[in-house]
Amino acid sequence: MTGIWRASSAGIRLSNQLSKCVCRCLGSSSVQPSKFVMKGIEEKSGKKMLNVTWQDDTSNAYPYIYLRDNCQCSQCYFKDSNQRLVDVVRDVDLNVRPTNVEMSEDGSKLSIAWPDKHETTLDADFLFVKRLPTEAELKDRVCEDVTTRKVNLWGSEFKDHIPHMKYHDILQDEMVEFEFLNSLYRYGLALVTDMPIQDGLVEKLGEHIGYLRMTAYGKTIVVSTRLQANSVAYTSYTLPLHSDLPYYEAKPGIQMLFCKEQTPTEGGENSLVDSFHVAQQLKKEDPGAYELLTTTHILFRTSGTDILGEYDLEGARPLLELDHHGRLLRCNHNEGCRLDFLGVPAEKIHEMYKAYYSLTKRLKDPKNMFLHKLSPGEMIVFDNDRVLHGREGYTLSEEGGRCLESAYIDWDVARSRLSVLGKRLGKGPVARMDSKLSVIGQWSVS
């Protein structure tokens, strides 16, 4: 098992062994991490666990049921797909105790014999990675991360630093594809250039990564001015900053906007803002507003008819959606399809609107937001959970119109492809879901 291991968070004392681990940053050469070595083991039968002491004299406790459940042998674990073969509830006694436990002379392996004659052998580095926190460590732990990922927050200055890649390079060079997906993961934004003005290219890129997300509007959507528009997107009006489709229970994670034709008149620029960056500002400067916007559900709804027929979609979620540890998962801001603040009494509704204004004004602040006018042959790709987008209004003219092609990819698909490429290219699994508050060691890239 290879990769880069990072200690969980503030309040946890790093083992000297962990601090000596050689880490790889993106783009660096592949380096095998140091092996962790056990100094001694002690069975604690009364507590149904084994205590492991490491060479730096730190120690960790491993319950017997936990050791049995994590057996990595071919009878218990299918390595090709990283799946357990054992049904722990059916196959293992909750109070299981080993009949024998031995540490190898060099401290690199632990061998355990179980009452059913099964034998488990675990490497020391695997044990170190799977170590569990104590109650005291969990109690003292403070989460300072903005989000569940290792992201780079940005403001309007990012306009001059948007990562960009050529379309055919993404399709033909895995390293470029990796950098493209990693830019989406880290910054939430990337620009694809040198695209021929023809149909099918958006879908081709989506299918190269994995597959596109089907919605009520089809697999790909032509965004242009329509005589009978069922959305403001299909008009020439200004489109406020928003995230797409918050009324879906499983909201699409990534959006692609391919410019086939751009209005030659003024207007038509896309507005872009990093909502995570703004949410961090709000949390520091107006914590009361942040609390309301992370705990109050908003009802979103849309209905109409499109190429797939009639639809009526409704969903509710907080504007700033957090995970169970208080870290940002996604921003669900869409003024166009926002209906009600749910569960807010009349006496509190003004306070709710005040919080809403507080965030929205910061989103529109020129220091946070920037404009980018796509040229034909360019495609802006962004994290729909993080980067809000909009459009400046424009005037229709005889000189030409504005036509974009839009499509979505789920983050599950893109994250899987990013991890596959990362391993193949020696970059490590860079897109793991971060559960560091429940597990001390976790995949991460510095």
C-alpha positions as CSV (number, residue, x, y, z in Angstrom):
1,M,0.0,0.0,0.0
2,T,1.5,3.3,-1.1
3,G,0.6,6.9,-0.7
4,I,1.1,9.9,1.5
5,W,-0.2,9.8,5.1
6,R,-1.0,13.0,7.0
7,A,-1.9,13.3,10.7
8,S,-5.4,14.2,11.3
9,S,-5.7,17.7,12.8
10,A,-4.7,20.1,15.6
11,G,-4.6,18.7,19.0
12,I,-3.0,15.3,18.0
13,R,0.6,14.7,18.9
14,L,2.4,13.4,15.9
15,S,4.5,10.3,16.3
16,N,8.2,10.8,15.5
17,Q,7.8,8.0,13.0
18,L,5.1,9.8,11.2
19,S,7.1,13.0,11.0
20,K,10.0,11.1,9.4
21,C,7.7,9.8,6.7
22,V,8.8,11.0,3.3
23,C,6.0,12.8,1.6
24,R,5.3,13.4,-2.1
25,C,3.8,16.6,-3.4
26,L,2.0,16.9,-6.7
27,G,4.4,16.6,-9.5
28,S,7.3,15.1,-7.5
29,S,8.9,11.8,-8.1
30,S,7.6,8.6,-6.6
31,V,9.2,7.9,-3.2
32,Q,8.4,4.9,-1.0
33,P,7.4,6.0,2.5
34,S,9.4,4.9,5.5
35,K,8.3,1.6,7.2
36,F,6.8,1.9,10.7
37,V,8.3,-0.5,13.2
38,M,6.8,-2.0,16.4
39,K,8.9,-2.0,19.5
40,G,6.6,-4.2,21.6
41,I,3.1,-5.6,22.0
42,E,1.0,-6.2,25.2
43,E,-2.3,-8.1,25.4
44,K,-4.9,-6.4,27.5
45,S,-7.4,-9.3,27.9
46,G,-9.6,-7.5,30.3
47,K,-10.2,-4.7,27.8
48,K,-10.3,-7.1,24.8
49,M,-7.5,-5.3,23.0
50,L,-3.9,-5.3,22.1
51,N,-1.5,-2.5,22.8
52,V,1.3,-1.8,20.3
53,T,4.3,0.3,21.2
54,W,6.2,1.9,18.4
55,Q,9.9,2.7,18.2
56,D,9.4,6.2,19.4
57,D,7.7,4.9,22.6
58,T,4.2,6.1,21.5
59,S,1.5,3.5,21.6
60,N,-1.9,2.6,20.2
61,A,-4.6,0.2,21.3
62,Y,-6.3,-2.2,18.9
63,P,-9.5,-4.0,20.0
64,Y,-9.5,-7.7,19.0
65,I,-12.7,-7.4,17.0
66,Y,-11.1,-4.5,15.1
67,L,-8.0,-6.6,14.3
68,R,-10.1,-9.5,13.1
69,D,-12.4,-7.3,11.0
70,N,-9.4,-5.8,9.3
71,C,-7.7,-9.1,8.3
72,Q,-6.1,-8.6,4.8
73,C,-5.8,-12.2,3.8
74,S,-7.3,-13.5,0.5
75,Q,-10.1,-15.3,2.4
76,C,-11.2,-12.0,4.2
77,Y,-10.3,-9.3,1.7
78,F,-10.6,-9.0,-2.1
79,K,-7.7,-6.7,-3.0
80,D,-8.7,-6.2,-6.6
81,S,-11.7,-4.2,-5.6
82,N,-10.8,-3.3,-2.0
83,Q,-13.8,-5.1,-0.6
84,R,-14.3,-7.3,2.5
85,L,-15.3,-10.9,1.9
86,V,-16.1,-11.5,5.6
87,D,-19.5,-10.6,7.0
88,V,-18.3,-9.6,10.4
89,V,-21.6,-10.0,12.2
90,R,-22.2,-13.4,10.7
91,D,-18.7,-14.8,10.7
92,V,-17.0,-13.3,13.8
93,D,-17.9,-13.4,17.5
94,L,-18.1,-9.9,18.8
95,N,-16.1,-10.9,21.9
96,V,-13.5,-12.8,19.9
97,R,-10.1,-13.2,21.5
98,P,-6.9,-14.5,19.9
99,T,-5.3,-17.8,20.9
100,N,-1.9,-16.4,20.1
101,V,-0.3,-13.1,19.2
102,E,3.3,-12.7,18.0
103,M,5.4,-9.8,16.7
104,S,8.2,-10.6,14.2
105,E,11.8,-10.1,15.4
106,D,12.2,-7.0,13.2
107,G,8.9,-5.5,14.4
108,S,7.5,-5.3,10.9
109,K,4.7,-7.8,11.2
110,L,2.0,-8.9,13.6
111,S,0.7,-12.5,13.5
112,I,-2.6,-13.4,15.2
113,A,-4.1,-16.9,15.6
114,W,-7.9,-17.0,16.2
115,P,-10.1,-19.7,17.9
116,D,-11.5,-20.8,14.6
117,K,-7.9,-21.6,13.4
118,H,-7.9,-18.6,11.1
119,E,-4.6,-16.7,11.0
120,T,-4.1,-13.0,10.4
121,T,-0.8,-11.3,9.5
122,L,-0.7,-7.5,9.4
123,D,2.2,-5.3,8.4
124,A,3.3,-2.6,10.9
125,D,2.8,0.2,8.5
126,F,-0.8,-1.0,7.9
127,L,-1.4,-1.1,11.7
128,F,0.1,2.4,12.1
129,V,-2.3,3.8,9.4
130,K,-5.3,2.0,11.0
131,R,-4.6,3.2,14.5
132,L,-7.5,4.6,16.4
133,P,-7.8,7.8,18.4
134,T,-8.4,7.8,22.1
135,E,-11.4,9.5,23.7
136,A,-9.1,12.3,25.0
137,E,-7.8,13.0,21.5
138,L,-11.3,13.2,20.0
139,K,-12.4,15.5,22.8
140,D,-9.5,17.9,22.3
141,R,-9.6,17.8,18.5
142,V,-10.4,21.0,16.7
143,C,-11.3,21.1,13.1
144,E,-10.0,24.2,11.3
145,D,-10.5,23.0,7.8
146,V,-12.8,24.9,5.5
147,T,-13.9,21.9,3.5
148,T,-13.5,18.1,3.2
149,R,-10.9,18.5,0.5
150,K,-7.5,20.0,0.2
151,V,-8.6,23.1,-1.7
152,N,-7.0,26.4,-2.7
153,L,-9.4,29.3,-2.0
154,W,-9.3,32.3,-4.3
155,G,-10.7,35.7,-5.0
156,S,-10.9,38.0,-8.1
157,E,-7.1,37.7,-8.5
158,F,-7.6,34.2,-9.8
159,K,-8.8,35.6,-13.1
160,D,-5.2,35.7,-14.3
161,H,-4.4,32.3,-13.0
162,I,-7.1,30.0,-14.2
163,P,-5.6,26.6,-15.1
164,H,-6.1,26.0,-18.8
165,M,-5.5,22.9,-21.0
166,K,-6.0,22.2,-24.6
167,Y,-9.0,19.9,-25.4
168,H,-7.1,17.3,-27.4
169,D,-4.3,17.2,-24.9
170,I,-6.8,16.2,-22.2
171,L,-8.0,13.4,-24.4
172,Q,-4.6,12.2,-25.5
173,D,-2.2,12.8,-22.6
174,E,-3.1,11.2,-19.2
175,M,-0.8,13.7,-17.4
176,V,-2.8,16.6,-18.8
177,E,-6.0,14.9,-18.0
178,F,-4.8,14.4,-14.4
179,E,-3.9,18.1,-14.1
180,F,-7.3,19.1,-15.6
181,L,-9.2,17.0,-13.0
182,N,-6.9,18.0,-10.2
183,S,-7.4,21.7,-11.0
184,L,-11.1,21.1,-10.7
185,Y,-10.6,19.3,-7.4
186,R,-8.2,21.9,-5.9
187,Y,-9.4,25.2,-7.4
188,G,-12.9,24.3,-8.6
189,L,-12.2,25.8,-12.0
190,A,-10.4,25.1,-15.3
191,L,-10.5,26.4,-18.8
192,V,-10.4,24.1,-21.8
193,T,-9.1,25.7,-25.0
194,D,-8.7,24.9,-28.7
195,M,-12.0,23.1,-29.2
196,P,-13.3,22.9,-32.8
197,I,-16.8,24.4,-33.1
198,Q,-18.7,21.2,-33.7
199,D,-21.3,19.1,-32.0
200,G,-20.4,16.1,-29.7
201,L,-17.2,17.4,-28.2
202,V,-18.6,18.0,-24.7
203,E,-20.1,14.5,-24.6
204,K,-16.8,13.0,-25.9
205,L,-14.9,14.6,-23.0
206,G,-17.5,13.5,-20.5
207,E,-17.3,9.9,-21.8
208,H,-13.5,10.0,-21.8
209,I,-13.6,10.9,-18.0
210,G,-16.5,8.5,-17.4
211,Y,-20.0,9.5,-18.4
212,L,-22.3,12.5,-18.4
213,R,-25.1,13.1,-15.9
214,M,-28.6,12.9,-17.4
215,T,-31.0,15.6,-16.2
216,A,-34.5,16.8,-17.1
217,Y,-33.0,19.0,-19.7
218,G,-31.1,16.1,-21.5
219,K,-27.6,14.9,-21.5
220,T,-26.3,18.1,-23.1
221,I,-28.1,21.4,-23.1
222,V,-27.9,24.2,-25.7
223,V,-27.9,27.5,-23.8
224,S,-29.0,30.2,-26.2
225,T,-31.8,32.7,-26.6
226,R,-35.1,31.0,-27.2
227,L,-38.4,32.6,-28.3
228,Q,-40.3,30.5,-25.7
229,A,-37.8,30.3,-22.9
230,N,-38.6,28.0,-19.9
231,S,-35.6,29.5,-18.0
232,V,-33.8,32.8,-17.6
233,A,-30.7,31.0,-18.9
234,Y,-32.4,30.9,-22.4
235,T,-32.8,34.7,-22.5
236,S,-30.4,37.6,-22.8
237,Y,-31.1,38.9,-19.3
238,T,-28.5,39.1,-16.6
239,L,-28.2,35.8,-14.8
240,P,-27.3,36.2,-11.1
241,L,-24.6,34.1,-9.4
242,H,-25.9,30.7,-8.7
243,S,-25.2,26.9,-8.6
244,D,-27.2,24.7,-11.0
245,L,-30.0,22.3,-10.0
246,P,-30.1,22.7,-6.2
247,Y,-33.6,21.1,-6.4
248,Y,-32.1,17.7,-7.2
249,E,-31.5,15.4,-4.3
250,A,-28.2,14.4,-5.9
251,K,-27.0,17.7,-7.3
252,P,-24.6,17.5,-10.2
253,G,-21.1,18.1,-9.1
254,I,-19.3,19.5,-12.2
255,Q,-20.6,21.7,-15.0
256,M,-19.1,22.3,-18.4
257,L,-20.0,25.3,-20.5
258,F,-18.7,25.2,-24.1
259,C,-18.8,28.4,-26.1
260,K,-19.8,27.9,-29.7
261,E,-20.8,31.4,-30.5
262,Q,-20.3,34.6,-28.5
263,T,-22.2,37.9,-28.8
264,P,-20.0,40.6,-30.5
265,T,-21.8,43.3,-28.5
266,E,-21.1,44.2,-24.9
267,G,-22.1,41.8,-22.2
268,G,-22.4,38.0,-22.1
269,E,-19.4,37.6,-19.7
270,N,-19.6,34.8,-17.2
271,S,-19.3,35.9,-13.6
272,L,-17.4,33.4,-11.3
273,V,-16.9,33.3,-7.5
274,D,-15.4,30.8,-5.1
275,S,-18.2,30.4,-2.6
276,F,-16.0,28.5,-0.1
277,H,-13.7,31.5,0.0
278,V,-16.6,33.8,0.6
279,A,-18.2,31.5,3.2
280,Q,-14.9,31.6,5.1
281,Q,-15.1,35.4,5.2
282,L,-18.7,35.2,6.4
283,K,-17.9,32.8,9.2
284,K,-15.2,35.2,10.5
285,E,-17.0,38.5,9.9
286,D,-20.7,37.6,10.5
287,P,-20.8,34.3,12.4
288,G,-24.5,34.7,13.2
289,A,-25.4,34.8,9.5
290,Y,-23.1,31.8,8.9
291,E,-25.0,29.9,11.5
292,L,-28.4,30.6,10.0
293,L,-27.3,29.8,6.5
294,T,-25.8,26.5,7.5
295,T,-28.7,25.3,9.6
296,T,-31.8,26.7,7.8
297,H,-33.2,24.7,4.9
298,I,-34.3,26.5,1.8
299,L,-36.9,25.1,-0.5
300,F,-35.9,25.1,-4.2
301,R,-38.4,24.3,-7.0
302,T,-38.7,24.4,-10.8
303,S,-41.2,23.0,-13.3
304,G,-41.7,23.1,-17.0
305,T,-41.3,21.2,-20.2
306,D,-38.1,20.4,-22.1
307,I,-36.8,17.9,-24.7
308,L,-37.4,15.0,-22.3
309,G,-41.0,16.1,-21.4
310,E,-42.7,17.7,-18.5
311,Y,-40.9,18.0,-15.2
312,D,-41.6,19.2,-11.6
313,L,-38.6,19.2,-9.3
314,E,-38.4,20.2,-5.7
315,G,-35.8,19.9,-3.0
316,A,-34.7,21.5,0.3
317,R,-31.2,22.0,1.7
318,P,-29.2,24.7,3.5
319,L,-27.6,27.4,1.4
320,L,-24.2,26.5,2.9
321,E,-24.3,22.7,3.4
322,L,-21.9,21.2,5.9
323,D,-20.8,17.7,6.8
324,H,-21.3,16.3,10.3
325,H,-18.0,17.8,11.4
326,G,-18.9,21.3,10.3
327,R,-16.9,21.5,7.1
328,L,-18.3,22.9,3.8
329,L,-19.6,20.3,1.4
330,R,-21.4,22.6,-1.1
331,C,-23.0,25.9,-1.7
332,N,-26.6,25.8,-2.9
333,H,-27.3,29.4,-3.9
334,N,-29.9,29.9,-6.6
335,E,-32.1,33.0,-6.4
336,G,-34.1,32.0,-9.4
337,C,-35.6,28.8,-8.0
338,R,-35.5,29.7,-4.3
339,L,-38.9,29.5,-2.7
340,D,-39.0,29.6,1.1
341,F,-36.8,29.6,4.2
342,L,-38.3,26.5,5.9
343,G,-39.1,26.5,9.6
344,V,-38.4,30.2,10.1
345,P,-41.2,32.0,12.2
346,A,-42.4,35.5,11.3
347,E,-40.4,37.0,14.3
348,K,-37.1,35.6,12.8
349,I,-37.7,36.1,9.0
350,H,-36.1,39.5,8.9
351,E,-33.0,38.1,10.6
352,M,-33.0,35.3,8.0
353,Y,-33.1,37.8,5.1
354,K,-30.3,39.8,6.8
355,A,-28.1,36.7,6.8
356,Y,-29.0,36.1,3.2
357,Y,-28.1,39.6,2.2
358,S,-24.8,39.4,4.2
359,L,-23.6,36.4,2.1
360,T,-24.9,37.6,-1.2
361,K,-23.3,41.0,-1.0
362,R,-20.0,39.3,-0.3
363,L,-20.4,37.0,-3.3
364,K,-20.8,40.1,-5.5
365,D,-17.9,42.0,-4.0
366,P,-15.4,42.8,-6.8
367,K,-12.6,41.5,-4.6
368,N,-14.2,38.1,-4.6
369,M,-15.9,37.8,-8.1
370,F,-14.5,38.2,-11.6
371,L,-15.8,38.2,-15.2
372,H,-14.6,36.1,-18.0
373,K,-16.0,36.3,-21.5
374,L,-15.7,33.0,-23.3
375,S,-14.4,33.0,-26.8
376,P,-15.7,30.5,-29.4
377,G,-13.7,27.3,-28.9
378,E,-13.3,27.8,-25.1
379,M,-15.0,25.8,-22.4
380,I,-15.2,26.7,-18.7
381,V,-15.5,23.8,-16.4
382,F,-16.2,24.3,-12.7
383,D,-17.2,22.7,-9.4
384,N,-21.0,23.2,-9.2
385,D,-20.9,22.6,-5.5
386,R,-18.4,25.4,-4.9
387,V,-18.0,27.9,-7.8
388,L,-21.0,30.0,-8.4
389,H,-21.5,31.3,-12.0
390,G,-23.7,33.9,-13.6
391,R,-23.9,35.8,-16.9
392,E,-23.9,39.5,-17.7
393,G,-26.9,40.6,-19.8
394,Y,-26.4,41.4,-23.4
395,T,-28.3,42.9,-26.4
396,L,-29.3,40.7,-29.3
397,S,-28.1,42.0,-32.6
398,E,-28.0,41.0,-36.3
399,E,-24.2,40.6,-36.1
400,G,-24.5,37.4,-34.1
401,G,-25.9,35.6,-31.1
402,R,-24.6,33.7,-28.1
403,C,-24.7,29.9,-28.0
404,L,-23.2,27.7,-25.3
405,E,-23.4,23.9,-24.8
406,S,-23.7,22.7,-21.2
407,A,-23.4,19.3,-19.6
408,Y,-22.8,17.8,-16.1
409,I,-20.5,15.2,-14.6
410,D,-21.0,13.8,-11.1
411,W,-18.1,14.2,-8.7
412,D,-18.2,10.5,-8.0
413,V,-17.2,9.9,-11.6
414,A,-14.5,12.6,-11.8
415,R,-13.1,11.7,-8.4
416,S,-12.8,8.0,-9.4
417,R,-11.0,8.9,-12.6
418,L,-8.7,11.3,-10.8
419,S,-7.7,8.6,-8.3
420,V,-7.2,6.0,-11.0
421,L,-4.9,8.4,-12.9
422,G,-3.1,9.5,-9.7
423,K,-2.2,5.9,-8.9
424,R,-1.2,5.1,-12.5
425,L,1.0,8.2,-12.8
426,G,2.6,7.8,-9.3
427,K,0.8,10.8,-7.9
428,G,-0.9,8.9,-5.1
429,P,-4.7,8.7,-4.5
430,V,-5.3,12.4,-4.4
431,A,-9.1,12.5,-4.2
432,R,-10.1,10.4,-1.2
433,M,-13.0,11.5,0.9
434,D,-11.4,13.0,4.1
435,S,-12.6,11.3,7.3
436,K,-9.7,12.5,9.4
437,L,-11.8,13.3,12.4
438,S,-12.7,9.7,12.9
439,V,-9.5,8.1,11.7
440,I,-6.1,9.6,12.7
441,G,-4.3,8.6,9.5
442,Q,-5.8,9.5,6.1
443,W,-4.8,9.7,2.5
444,S,-3.8,13.2,1.6
445,V,-1.5,15.2,-0.6
446,S,0.4,18.2,0.7
